[in-house]
Amino acid sequence: MADQHAIQLDTQDGVRVITFCRPHEYNTITPQLREELDAAIEQADADRDVRVMLLRAEGPAFCSGYGLDWATPGQANEQRRERAWDSAADLQMIGRFVKTYQKLWYASKPSIAAVQGWCICGGTDMVLWSDMIIAADDAVFGYPTSRLWGVPTTPMWVYRIGFEKAKRYLLTGDEIPAAEAERIGLVSEVVPRAQLDEHALALSKRMAQLPLNQLQMIKLYCNQTAENMGLQSATTLAMLFDGVARHTQEGLDFVERSREAGFREAVRERDAPFNDYGSGPRSKKK
């Protein structure tokens, strides 16, 4: 797997297209993907011929979260060593991922994400840092790990949809279908799945017709409002709480259960009372 790229790059009319290309793994987040995404954003921001970044994905899902084939065993091994949780080391570890996602926000050039299928948990930690989200009509957002074993590492939930709606969806972990995501302002617009790539690329190219300095000034002007409201301090708290949630007694029990029964079964048991995501009626229709 290490010999295969997790990301492909292309440039069209001033648009750097960054494509996740692990469709059979639902484009889960791995250390390799983080490294390649980090480099891709840096390169695009430094390239004077690039004016807009477009983030997209191959396959049925944009990103179904962290690749738990490496993340969960990692915590299980930590528990077997019988060492106390090192909050500073944990914050540094998750911070490496979050700093990469934040580059979509802090890059001087605008970023657009084209999302289809699942975009949940770590997928939202990433994509909510983009400047704009275009969703296919089959897209589903959500943070089911807010029920157990996680806290969103981005405060962009609150900035995008406000206090009430953020609490509504994070205090239940409920899934958010594309139409609802558009209604509450989580995404900019929803288009038919078959038109997603064409529509997102056309919008990116339309935006790329502006002078680069205009794009940079307007993005900074808009983003500065969030900075003035304490964006960075909220992000630090979010990352710390995510580590705490993974090391509460309930979080440790969840990891132990995943070792015994497999991660899919542990997740099924967590989500079954809510009748959504993999256990819900909408998912069973697919």
N, C-alpha and C positions, 0 to 999 in steps of 0.2 A: 504493500500500500504506500510505503514511503516513497517509492519510485514514481508513483502516479500523482499528477497534480490535482489538488482539490479545487483549483480556480483556473479559469481560462480568461484571457484578455483579448480585447479587440477594440479598435478605434474607428469610429465612423463620423465624419463631419463634425469634429470637435467633441465627440462623446466617447469617453472611455467606458466600454461595456465590461463589467466584471461579473463573470458567470460562475456560480457554484456548479461543479460538475461531478457530484457523487450522488446521482439520482437514486440508486438502489439503496443507499443508506439514508435517504431523505435529507441529504445535505446536513447531517448532524455536525456540530462544532467539535473539532479536534484541535490539538496543538498545531498540527500541520496547517489546517485551514486558517487558524489565527495568524500564523506566521506569513502565509501567502497573502491573506487579506491586508495585513499591516503593510507589507511591501507594495501591494497594488495601489493602495490609497496614497502612500507616500510618493510613488512614481507618478501617479496621475496628477497629484497636486503640484509636482515640480515641473511637469511637462507643459510648456507654454502653448502647445498646440491643442491641449485638452482644456475644455471650458466647463464640462459637466460630467459627472460620474453616474453611471446607471448600474445599479446592482440588481442582478436577476439570477434565476436558478433553473437548472434542468430538472425534469422529472415531475412527479405528482405533488411534491412539497417544496416550499421555499426553504424551510429549515425547521426541523422538529425538535430543536434544542441541543443540549450538549450530548456528545457521544458517550452514553453511559456504559459502554463496553470498556471504557478506560477510566471514567470519572468515579463510578461507584466502586469498582474493585480497588481503586486508589484509596478511598476512604476506608474500605474494609481492611486493607493492609495496615493503614494507620491505626485502626482500632486494635488489631492483633498485636501491634507492637506495645500496646498498653502504655502509650505516652499520653500525657495531657494535651488537649488541643492547644496548638500554638496560634493564637489569634493574629499575631503580627505576620507570621509566615503565610497563613491562610489569606489574609488581606493582600499580601504581596502577590500570591498566586492568582487570585481572581482578578486582581488589579491589572495584571498583564493582559487578560482578555478584554476587560472593560476599556482600558486605554486604547486598544485597537478599535473597538466599536466607536469610541468617542471621536476617532479621527474622521469619521463621516461628518460629524458635527463641526469639528474644529478645522477641517480642511478649508482652505480659502474659497474653494469652488463648490457649487451646489451639488448635492447628491440626491438621486431619485431611486427608490426601491420599487421593483415590480414583483408583487407577491402573489403566489398561487398556493392552493392547498394549505397544509399545516404551516403556521408560523407561531410557534408556542414556546414558552419557557425561555431558554437561552436565545431562541430565534427572535423573540421580541426584545430581549436585552440588547441585541444587535440592531435590529431594523428601526427601532424607535429613535435611534440617534441620527437616522438619515433626515434630510430636509423635507422630503415629501414621499408619501407612500401611495402607489397606485395598486389597487387590489383587483384580482380576478374575482368573478362572482362565486367561485368555489373556495375562496380563501377563508381560513378560520384562525383567529387570534385567541390568545389566552395565556394564563399563567397558572396551570393546575398545581404546580409545586408550591403555590402560596397556601395550599391546604396543609402541606406537610413537606418539610425538607427543603425549603427555599424561600427567599425574598427577592423580588425583582432588583437587579443591580443597577437599574436606571430609574431615575425619578421622572423620566419623560412621560410616563403614564399620567402624572398629575399635570404636567405642563400642556399635554395635548388635549386631555378630556376633562380636566378640572378635578377638584377634590371629591365631589359627590360621586361622579361616575367612576373615578379611579377606585374609590373605596367599594363601590358596588361590585366591581368585577374582581378586585384583588382580595376582598374579604370573603368571597365565595369560590374564587378560582374558576368561575363559569366561563365557558367558551363564548367567543364573540364572532358570529358569522359576518361575512363581508358587508352585507346590507346594514347590519347594526353598527359595525365599525365605521361605516361612512356616516350614519345618522348621528353618532356621538362625537364625530370629529377625530377619530383615531387614524383614519386614512383620508386622503384627499378626494378620491373618487373610486368607483367600482365599474369595471368593464367586463364584458363576456370573456370567459377564459381564452377562447380562440383568438381574441383581439388584444390580449394583454401585452405581448412583446412588441407588436407593431405600434400600439397606442403609446406605450411608455417610451419607446425609442423616438417616435415622432415628437412627443412633448420635450424630450431631452434635446433633440436637434433644434426645435423651435427656441428653446431657452438658450442654446449655444450660439444663436445668431447675435446675441447681445455682446458688446465689448467685454472682454474678460474683467477689466477693472470695474465695470458696472455690476457685474455678477458678484464680484468680491465685496464691493461696498454694500450692496443691498443685503447680502447674506449676513455680513457682520452687523449691520444695523438691526436686523431682525433678531439675531441671536443674542445681542447684548442685553436685551430686556430680560431674557432668562438668566443670564449671568448676574445681573443686578439683583435677581431674586434668590440668589444663593445656590445656584445649580451645582457647583463643585462640592460644597459642604454636604448637600443632600445626597450626592453620589457616593461620597465617602461613607456616610451612614448606611446607605443601601448595601454597599459591598460588605461592610462589617456585619450587618444583620443577616445577610445571606449566609455567611460563615457560621454565625450563631445558630441559625435555623437548622443547618446541617449537623450540628453537634449538641442539640438538645437531647433529652432522653428519648423523645419521640423520634427525632431524626436518626439517632443511633439505632433504635429499634427497627426503623424502616430499612436501614442498610443491612441489618442482620436478617431481616425477613427476606430481602432481595437475595442474600446469599443462600438462604434455605430453599426458597421457592422459585427463584429467578426474578429478574427485575420486572418483566412483563406482568407476572402475577401480583407482585407487590404493588405495582401501579394500578392494576385492575381492582385490587382490594381497596386502595385509597379512593379511587374515583367512582366505584360502583354505587355508593349511596347518592351520588349526584346525577347518575345516568347520563353522562356526557362523554366527550372525547371518544376514546376507543370503545367504551361501553354503552354509548348513547345511541338512540334510534337514528339520528342523522348519520352517524358513522356507519351503521349497519346497512344503510341504503347504498353505500358506495360499493 
